[in-house]
Amino acid sequence: MIGIGLLGAGTVGGTLVRRLVDDRSAIATKTGLDLRITKIGVRSLDKARPFEIGEGVLTDDLNAVVDHPDVHLVVELMGGLEPAGDLVLRAIEAGKPVITANKELIAIRGPELIAAASSRGVPLLFEAAVGGGIPIIRPLSETLAGEKITSVLGIVNGTTNYILTQMAEHGTSYGDALAAAQELGYAEPDPTADVTGADAAAKASILASLAFGTWVGRDQVHHEGIDNLSAEDITAAQRLGYTVKLLAIADQTDAGVCARVYPAMLPNDHPLAAIRGATNAVYVAGPAIDQLLFAGPGAGGDPTATAVLGDVIDAAREILAGAQAALRIQFSPGEIVDFGEIVTQWYIRLEVADQPGVLAQIAGAFGDAQVSIESMSQEGRGDAARLIIITHQAKERQQRAAVAALEGLDIVRDVGAIIRVEGPTS
Ligand SMILES: NC(=O)c1ccc[n+]([C@@H]2O[C@H](COP(=O)([O-])OP(=O)(O)OC[C@H]3O[C@@H](n4cnc5c(N)ncnc54)[C@H](OP(=O)(O)O)[C@@H]3O)[C@@H](O)[C@H]2O)c1
């Protein structure tokens, strides 16, 4: 029998308990493992729980869960940095494997926790931390360990993908789409972490670090959200053959590794352009595998608990094998590319005066910054005149210099929107 100590029994933890009870014999038949919940740590002992609990199993003493002699592995599903972080470390130091779905904890304390687990020879598994039910952590760190991955692009936040899909398909405003997401339970009452890209940045940090073997900390991931996007620009992007997605991007060039999060226009034939609603997807490119797409439910009790359960089964097998846990991930120092050096195309919407010489002045601003223009189209006339410009590829700092110069021109009333354009499918 493998005894499980569970920290947190909310959306994911509560589902895990139900699955371990309901599917116990099916899991035993398939894996030969007898998995049982020994202790469950929660904040409130009075809360109604959607599962049966044996006497003495539920506690608010979280250390007692980790320390219990019949707890052989610890599953952390509380979220947040503390006390989750210290409990995870406590379990590792006691030689107990740890499974967590906590992206924030891994993105911020990953190197320390992974090093502690590796020196103690116990697994630290976090398949559910990115993409919920989508298997992506194990593919990046194990299955694809022999591939020279060049880039990873992810739609890793279901809330924002739902909002963007509503805006694109129904012309809904950002505010109305957010309200609909909240009504359907896709968005938290406080959606800040989702809509500002902060949640996706933690996931980008993990994806980049695993894909390239160089640790990219959470604070080294530049992030922008979707809260400034208008339905008008999303529709304009569609007319040009693009779909707007909030992307977590990690790539490796000769200069080093870079991870970032921002809304970007993808060509409509890119595999990620077809990912609608709250679905998540991660696209991986490399010379040998060409392109891989992992897609599915990125959140929710059942999908996420399935990923956690897979890790529990893996860790239980290691316990029974009795050997030092296999080293799954190793990081080596590497260059992190400054965000200003990132090369992309930009979509820029300018509100301009409708008068002779406007185009020459605008072209001059781009030329001075050494950014060339791929296409320019005018919509409307008079006070409503606007230009939609797509630049050729240039460094972020050059594109910013061009926009700063545009803002200084009298004939530019407003730089209405900027959206980066990500590359073709291969
Ligand atoms: N929900 C998803 O779809 C999803 C998807 C992927 C990853 N995750 C990750 O999975 C983890 C859990 O998410 P969740 O949605 O299941 O969270 P949740 O529903 O808020 O549940 C959190 C659980 O942890 C307990 N808890 C929190 N802080 C505690 C503290 N200081 N002391 C004792 N107990 C504490 C709560 O106790 P009470 O029940 O007594 O309040 C609750 O049982 C997070 O790291 C999250 O990022 C979630």
PDBQT file of the ligand as one rigid body, heavy atoms in Angstrom, charges set to zero:
ROOT
HETATM    1  N1  LIG A 501      -8.331  24.579 -10.658  1.00  0.00    +0.000 N 
HETATM    2  C1  LIG A 501      -7.729  24.243 -11.781  1.00  0.00    +0.000 C 
HETATM    3  O1  LIG A 501      -8.350  24.025 -12.815  1.00  0.00    +0.000 OA
HETATM    4  C2  LIG A 501      -6.232  24.098 -11.809  1.00  0.00    +0.000 A 
HETATM    5  C3  LIG A 501      -5.577  23.732 -13.007  1.00  0.00    +0.000 A 
HETATM    6  C4  LIG A 501      -4.192  23.576 -13.019  1.00  0.00    +0.000 A 
HETATM    7  C5  LIG A 501      -3.463  23.807 -11.860  1.00  0.00    +0.000 A 
HETATM    8  N2  LIG A 501      -4.121  24.185 -10.717  1.00  0.00    +0.000 N 
HETATM    9  C6  LIG A 501      -3.326  24.414  -9.509  1.00  0.00    +0.000 C 
HETATM   10  O2  LIG A 501      -3.733  23.461  -8.534  1.00  0.00    +0.000 OA
HETATM   11  C7  LIG A 501      -3.593  24.041  -7.234  1.00  0.00    +0.000 C 
HETATM   12  C8  LIG A 501      -4.939  23.934  -6.504  1.00  0.00    +0.000 C 
HETATM   13  O3  LIG A 501      -5.917  24.651  -7.237  1.00  0.00    +0.000 OA
HETATM   14  P1  LIG A 501      -7.464  24.540  -6.859  1.00  0.00    +0.000 P 
HETATM   15  O4  LIG A 501      -8.192  25.226  -7.960  1.00  0.00    +0.000 OA
HETATM   16  O5  LIG A 501      -7.817  23.148  -6.509  1.00  0.00    +0.000 OA
HETATM   17  O6  LIG A 501      -7.509  25.467  -5.530  1.00  0.00    +0.000 OA
HETATM   18  P2  LIG A 501      -8.733  25.641  -4.513  1.00  0.00    +0.000 P 
HETATM   19  O7  LIG A 501      -9.986  25.106  -5.087  1.00  0.00    +0.000 OA
HETATM   20  O8  LIG A 501      -8.676  27.055  -4.061  1.00  0.00    +0.000 OA
HETATM   21  O9  LIG A 501      -8.318  24.695  -3.279  1.00  0.00    +0.000 OA
HETATM   22  C9  LIG A 501      -7.239  24.985  -2.449  1.00  0.00    +0.000 C 
HETATM   23  C10 LIG A 501      -7.233  23.993  -1.288  1.00  0.00    +0.000 C 
HETATM   24  O10 LIG A 501      -6.075  24.240  -0.493  1.00  0.00    +0.000 OA
HETATM   25  C11 LIG A 501      -6.479  24.509   0.845  1.00  0.00    +0.000 C 
HETATM   26  N3  LIG A 501      -5.616  25.580   1.349  1.00  0.00    +0.000 N 
HETATM   27  C12 LIG A 501      -5.251  26.713   0.698  1.00  0.00    +0.000 A 
HETATM   28  N4  LIG A 501      -4.443  27.457   1.459  1.00  0.00    +0.000 NA
HETATM   29  C13 LIG A 501      -4.322  26.784   2.642  1.00  0.00    +0.000 A 
HETATM   30  C14 LIG A 501      -3.624  27.052   3.846  1.00  0.00    +0.000 A 
HETATM   31  N5  LIG A 501      -2.875  28.169   4.014  1.00  0.00    +0.000 N 
HETATM   32  N6  LIG A 501      -3.706  26.138   4.844  1.00  0.00    +0.000 NA
HETATM   33  C15 LIG A 501      -4.453  25.035   4.674  1.00  0.00    +0.000 A 
HETATM   34  N7  LIG A 501      -5.127  24.721   3.562  1.00  0.00    +0.000 NA
HETATM   35  C16 LIG A 501      -5.060  25.598   2.551  1.00  0.00    +0.000 A 
HETATM   36  C17 LIG A 501      -7.922  24.925   0.809  1.00  0.00    +0.000 C 
HETATM   37  O11 LIG A 501      -8.528  24.582   2.037  1.00  0.00    +0.000 OA
HETATM   38  P3  LIG A 501     -10.119  24.806   2.313  1.00  0.00    +0.000 P 
HETATM   39  O12 LIG A 501     -10.813  23.823   1.383  1.00  0.00    +0.000 OA
HETATM   40  O13 LIG A 501     -10.321  24.485   3.727  1.00  0.00    +0.000 OA
HETATM   41  O14 LIG A 501     -10.374  26.242   1.948  1.00  0.00    +0.000 OA
HETATM   42  C18 LIG A 501      -8.456  24.100  -0.380  1.00  0.00    +0.000 C 
HETATM   43  O15 LIG A 501      -8.834  22.817   0.052  1.00  0.00    +0.000 OA
HETATM   44  C19 LIG A 501      -3.097  25.481  -7.461  1.00  0.00    +0.000 C 
HETATM   45  O16 LIG A 501      -1.701  25.520  -7.373  1.00  0.00    +0.000 OA
HETATM   46  C20 LIG A 501      -3.537  25.775  -8.894  1.00  0.00    +0.000 C 
HETATM   47  O17 LIG A 501      -2.741  26.747  -9.530  1.00  0.00    +0.000 OA
HETATM   48  C21 LIG A 501      -5.475  24.319 -10.674  1.00  0.00    +0.000 A 
ENDROOT
TORSDOF 0
